[in-house]
Every structure is written in C-alpha cells, then in structure tokens.
Amino acid sequence: MKEDLFKDYQERLNVLDENIRAVALKYATDFYLNKNCSKEEAIERGIVKAEMEKRNLDRNG
C-alpha cells in the first residue's frame, strides 16, 4: 500500500538507498495519514527524517 500511495514519487525514491527508502516510505505514510500533509510534503519529510536518523546512527553507532 505504501508504494502505491507514493507511486508518483517513485523516481525520487529510486535514488535512495533501499533501507532509507523503506524507512522514508514508513514515515511518509505516517505524515500523510496523520499529520495532514500533502503527498509531496509527506514524502519529502519522510526522506529527510529517514536520512537524519541514519546519519545519527552512523555517527553514534
């Protein structure tokens, strides 16, 4: 379902690492369904959150 919801943004998602993409889709779905965001805003916020989380893990891990 997550992939279908953001199928218009597949090109944007394809440039991401597979793990980042999965987490970004999870966050984007949450933003879209629960935070009253547009799909575009939700996908961008999801990507940013996933990338920031990965950087923090890389730095601390």
N, C-alpha and C positions, 0 to 999 in steps of 0.2 A: 504494500500500500504506500509506504513512504516514497518508493521510487516513482510510482505513478503520480503521486501528488506533486512532485517536483520534476516531472519528465521534461518540462520546458526549459529546465536549467541543467540538463544532462551535460551539455558542453562545458559549462562552468564546473560541474562536479568531476568530469573526467580528467581534469588536470591535477586533481588532488590525489594524494596517496590513498590507497584503498582503506586503510584504517581511519584516516582523517575523514574520508568520505562517509563512512558508516556512522561515525560519531556525529558529524555535521548534519546528516540527514535526521538522526535522532533528535538533536537539538532543534533543528529547523521545524520539524513536525510539532514539537512542543511549543515553540514560539508561535507558529501559525495557528494552532488549535487553541492555545491557552492565553496568549498574550495580545490577541487582536492585531497581529501584524499582517501585512500583505505577504504573498508568497515570496516576492523578491526580497523584501526586508528580512523575512524569516530565514531564507537560505543564506543570505549574507551574514546575518547574526550567528547562525549555526556554524558556518565555516570559521568565522572569527573566534568563536568560543572554543571550538574543537582545536584550532591551531594554537591558541593561547594555552589551553590545557596541556597539549603535547609539549610545548616549549617549557612550561613549568615542570613537567615530569622529567624532561630531558635534563634540565638544569639541576633538579633536586635528586634525580634517581641515579 
